[in-house]
């Protein structure tokens, strides 16, 4: 069981995307695209611009709809959102992009983490972890496919 001082932690597989973090960010910065990149496993809708304190509605397939607020936006690096719980505390979801340099070009590691406190965290971890990880992984893999497909087009030299 994975737990830290903030609560129970549910984490996606960390994947490596063969594209720079700036290219991956172009997809991540619009959570409204989650449904497309996750093959329907996650639906998200942001009310207004993607910015701290903007409202986001999130639906993981097979789980209730969650109404949350964007809590962080760090261009090219991370996006996070939180949901206040009726019994106190909040859940926190964060997607982190980490650039890595290699001989074969710049790549990006992507990881999505959900932290949920107390009894809600324990229940979420025990009963919904597999479904949540599956949705996070579906999104990450769809994101990988989209970013890797577009990256060669971005990298091609333009004709003078």
Secondary structure, DSSP 8 states (H G I E B T S, - for coil): --EETTEEEEE---EEESS-HHHHHHHHT-GGGHHHHTTTSEEEEESSSSSTT-EEEEEETTS--EEEEEEEEETTTEEEEEEE-TTSSEEEEEEEEEEE--TT--EEEEEEEEEE-HHHHHHHHHHHHHHHHHHHHHHHHHHHHHHHHHHHHHHS----
